[in-house]
């Protein structure tokens, strides 16, 4: 998956982009980890128990230039992209996804595109 100016997860109609005011320390303060390649990655579980080996994970990667990003919801092992919006049985994961995204917006990391 390539980095883009605006991105969303599979099944979601809401697109996000990196806030122009975001700096490297903003990302680090909000749980992003700098990778060996200089990008910033955020990974959080979308289920009730963070220690669970099942469920879904939200992955957001922001490029080193802080202008482009990519994001996905994956299986617990992170190998397969999933669509949590195709079934009502994933309502809790959808709610947690939007909660995390709203937090990123309110802290100046992302904005709706």
C-alpha positions in Angstrom: 0.0 0.0 0.0 1.5 3.3 -1.1 1.5 6.5 0.9 -1.2 9.0 -0.1 -2.2 12.6 0.7 -5.5 11.3 2.2 -6.4 7.8 3.3 -9.1 5.7 5.0 -9.5 2.2 6.1 -11.4 -0.4 4.0 -15.1 0.2 4.2 -15.1 3.6 5.8 -16.4 6.7 3.9 -14.4 9.1 6.0 -10.9 10.1 4.7 -8.2 11.6 6.8 -5.0 13.5 6.1 -2.0 14.6 8.2 -2.6 17.9 9.9 -0.3 20.6 8.5 0.6 21.7 12.1 1.8 18.2 13.1 5.4 17.8 14.0 7.5 14.8 14.8 7.2 15.4 18.5 3.4 15.6 18.1 3.4 12.1 16.6 5.6 10.7 19.3 3.5 12.3 22.1 0.5 10.5 20.6 1.8 7.0 20.5 3.6 6.9 17.1 6.9 5.1 17.0 9.6 6.1 14.6 10.6 3.2 12.3 14.1 2.4 11.0 13.1 4.0 7.7 12.1 7.3 9.4 8.3 6.8 9.1 6.0 7.0 12.1 3.8 4.1 12.9 0.8 3.8 15.2 -0.7 0.4 16.1 -3.7 -0.1 18.4 -6.0 -3.0 19.1 -9.7 -2.4 18.3 -11.1 -4.9 20.8 -12.0 -4.7 24.5 -8.9 -6.4 25.8 -5.6 -5.1 24.5 -3.8 -8.4 25.4 -6.1 -10.4 23.2 -4.6 -12.5 20.4 -7.8 -12.1 18.5 -9.7 -9.1 17.1 -8.5 -6.3 14.9 -5.7 -3.7 14.9 -5.6 -0.2 13.6 -2.4 0.6 11.8 -1.5 4.2 10.7 1.8 5.0 9.1 2.8 8.6 8.4 5.7 9.1 6.0 8.9 10.8 7.1 8.0 14.0 5.3 4.8 14.3 7.5 2.6 14.9 4.4 1.4 11.5 3.3 0.0 8.5 5.2 -1.5 5.0 4.9 -3.9 3.3 7.2 -5.6 -0.1 7.6 -7.4 -2.3 10.0 -5.8 -5.7 10.1 -6.2 -9.1 11.8 -4.6 -9.5 15.2 -1.4 -10.8 13.6 -1.3 -7.8 11.3 -1.0 -9.8 8.1 -4.4 -9.4 6.5 -6.4 -6.2 5.9 -10.0 -6.4 7.2 -13.3 -4.5 6.6 -14.9 -3.9 10.0 -17.7 -1.9 8.3 -19.3 -4.7 6.4 -21.0 -6.3 9.4 -22.9 -5.0 12.4 -21.2 -7.7 14.5 -18.1 -5.4 14.5 -20.0 -2.4 15.9 -17.6 -2.1 18.9 -14.5 -2.1 16.7 -16.1 0.6 14.5 -16.9 2.7 17.6 -13.3 2.3 18.9 -11.9 3.2 15.5 -13.9 6.4 15.3 -12.9 7.2 19.0 -9.2 6.8 18.2 -9.5 8.9 15.0 -11.4 11.7 16.9 -8.6 11.7 19.4 -6.0 12.1 16.6 -8.0 15.0 15.2 -8.5 16.7 18.6 -4.7 16.4 19.3 -3.7 17.9 15.9 -2.2 14.8 14.4 -4.9 14.2 11.7 -7.8 16.1 10.1 -10.7 15.0 8.0 -10.1 15.4 4.3 
